[in-house]
Amino acid sequence: MMEFASVGHVREALEGAGYICSKTIATVVFLAQATRKPVLVEGPAGVGKTELSKAVARSLGRELIRLQCYEGLDVHHAVYEWDYARQLLEVRLLEAMHAVDRDRARQELFSEAFLIRRPLLRALQGVPGRPPVLLIDEIDRADEEFEGYLLELLSEFRITIPEIGTIAAVEPPIVVLTSNRTRDLHDALKRRCL
């Protein structure tokens, strides 16, 4: 797995990916990789906040997974949801075969086979040896409740799904959060980031 070896390497790699960065930005990206802490990039629209995560992904040869934030964003759009159509079809098949065992059906219907993975869960379950770069874009547009939900993910790189349990990243992704400063972010979120 390719990683940045030094601050100078970060700078060269990002410039090779078409992103010209300062020593300060290169230092923050290097420290984020070394400490497994997210990077929070704040500033006005159009200054290259989102492009930083794209350049990091290109330079490391990793997948970029993007979660675009907006007002009303919830767990079902950001983390996971159940494939209700497939679950209903499975129930109908079990009924047709007269093989409905309620306890067994409940366990099977709420298993990973029927789970639709959204960006945050996909980022935690990345390809072994090549964890992705996760871009949480415009976090300031999301509701404060969603920002609070991210705290577990950003500090421990795990997510709890009530029907399945806790899913933790084997190799945490590199995380970049962007903010246009349309509202102040909570200190708890800021403390988890570089």
C-alpha positions in Angstrom: 0.0 0.0 0.0 1.4 3.4 -1.0 1.6 6.0 1.7 3.3 9.3 2.0 6.9 9.0 3.3 7.4 12.6 4.3 6.0 16.1 3.9 8.2 16.6 0.9 6.8 13.4 -0.6 3.2 14.7 0.0 4.0 17.9 -1.8 5.6 16.1 -4.8 2.8 13.6 -5.0 0.0 16.2 -4.9 1.8 18.4 -7.5 2.1 15.2 -9.6 -1.7 14.9 -9.3 -2.3 18.4 -10.4 -2.7 20.1 -7.0 -0.2 22.8 -6.1 0.0 23.0 -2.3 1.9 24.9 0.3 4.2 23.3 2.9 1.4 23.8 5.5 -1.1 21.8 3.5 1.4 19.1 2.8 2.3 18.9 6.5 -1.4 18.6 7.5 -2.0 15.8 4.9 1.1 14.0 6.1 0.0 14.3 9.8 -3.5 13.2 8.9 -2.1 10.0 7.4 0.3 9.4 10.3 -2.2 10.0 13.1 -5.3 8.7 11.4 -7.1 12.0 12.1 -9.5 13.7 9.6 -8.5 16.9 7.9 -11.0 19.8 8.2 -10.6 22.3 5.3 -12.6 25.6 5.8 -12.9 28.5 3.4 -15.0 30.2 0.7 -16.4 28.2 -2.2 -14.1 27.7 -5.1 -10.7 27.7 -3.4 -9.9 24.1 -3.9 -11.1 22.4 -0.7 -12.8 19.5 -2.5 -9.9 19.2 -5.0 -7.5 18.4 -2.2 -9.2 15.1 -1.4 -9.3 14.3 -5.1 -5.6 14.9 -5.5 -4.8 12.8 -2.4 -6.8 9.9 -3.8 -5.2 10.2 -7.2 -1.7 10.5 -5.8 -2.1 7.4 -3.6 -4.1 5.4 -6.2 -7.1 5.0 -3.9 -10.8 5.2 -4.5 -12.4 8.5 -3.6 -15.8 8.1 -1.8 -17.8 11.3 -1.6 -20.6 12.2 0.8 -22.2 15.5 -0.3 -23.9 17.0 2.8 -27.2 18.9 2.7 -29.8 20.0 5.1 -31.9 16.9 6.2 -29.1 14.4 5.5 -29.7 11.4 7.7 -28.2 8.0 8.5 -30.2 6.2 5.7 -28.6 8.4 3.0 -25.1 8.6 4.5 -24.5 5.2 6.1 -26.9 2.4 5.2 -30.4 1.4 4.5 -32.2 -1.9 4.1 -33.1 -3.2 0.7 -36.8 -3.4 1.5 -37.9 -4.6 -2.0 -35.5 -7.6 -1.8 -36.6 -8.3 1.8 -40.2 -8.3 0.8 -39.5 -10.7 -2.1 -37.6 -13.0 0.2 -40.6 -13.1 2.6 -42.9 -13.9 -0.3 -40.6 -16.7 -1.4 -40.5 -18.1 2.1 -44.3 -17.9 2.4 -44.7 -19.7 -1.0 -42.4 -22.5 0.2 -44.3 -22.6 3.6 -40.9 -22.2 5.2 -41.5 -19.1 7.4 -39.7 -19.4 10.7 -40.0 -15.9 12.3 -36.8 -15.9 14.2 -34.7 -17.3 11.4 -36.4 -14.9 8.9 -35.7 -11.9 11.1 -32.0 -12.9 11.3 -31.7 -13.4 7.6 -33.7 -10.4 6.5 -31.6 -8.0 8.6 -28.2 -9.4 7.6 -25.5 -7.9 5.4 -27.0 -9.6 2.4 -29.8 -7.1 2.4 -27.8 -4.1 3.4 -27.4 -1.2 1.0 -24.0 0.5 1.8 -24.0 4.2 1.5 -20.8 6.3 1.4 -19.8 6.2 5.1 -20.2 2.5 5.4 -18.4 1.9 2.1 -15.5 3.9 3.3 -15.1 1.8 6.5 -15.4 -1.5 4.5 -12.8 -0.5 1.9 -10.6 -2.8 0.0 -8.0 -4.4 2.3 -4.6 -2.9 1.8 -6.1 0.1 -0.1 -8.4 2.1 2.2 -10.2 4.9 0.4 -10.1 8.6 0.7 -13.4 9.7 2.2 -14.6 13.2 1.4 -17.4 14.6 3.6 -18.1 17.7 1.5 -19.8 20.8 2.9 -20.3 19.4 6.4 -21.6 22.9 7.4 -24.7 22.3 5.3 -25.7 19.2 7.3 -27.8 19.5 10.4 -26.1 19.6 13.8 -27.6 16.2 14.7 -25.8 14.6 11.7 -22.6 16.3 12.7 -23.0 14.8 16.1 -23.5 11.3 14.6 -20.2 11.7 12.8 -18.3 11.9 16.1 -18.1 8.1 16.6 -17.0 7.6 13.0 -14.3 10.2 13.1 -12.8 9.2 16.4 -13.0 5.5 16.3 -13.7 4.7 12.7 -16.7 2.5 13.5 -20.4 2.6 13.0 -23.2 0.8 14.9 -26.0 -0.7 12.9 -28.6 -1.9 15.5 -29.7 -5.0 13.6 -26.1 -6.2 12.9 -23.8 -4.6 15.5 -20.7 -2.5 15.3 -18.7 -2.4 12.1 -15.2 -1.1 12.5 -12.7 -0.2 9.8 -9.8 -2.7 9.5 -7.8 0.2 7.9 -9.3 3.6 8.4 -9.8 5.8 5.4 -8.1 9.1 4.9 -10.9 11.6 5.7 -11.2 15.1 4.4 -14.1 17.3 5.6 -14.8 20.6 3.9 -16.8 23.6 5.1 -17.8 26.8 3.5 -18.4 28.3 6.9 -22.1 28.8 6.4 -22.5 28.0 10.1 -20.1 27.3 13.0 -19.1 23.7 13.5 -19.2 22.2 17.0 -15.9 22.1 18.9 -16.3 18.4 19.4 -16.0 17.9 15.7 -13.2 20.3 15.3 -11.2 18.6 18.1 -11.3 15.3 16.1 -9.7 16.9 13.1 -6.5 18.5 12.0 
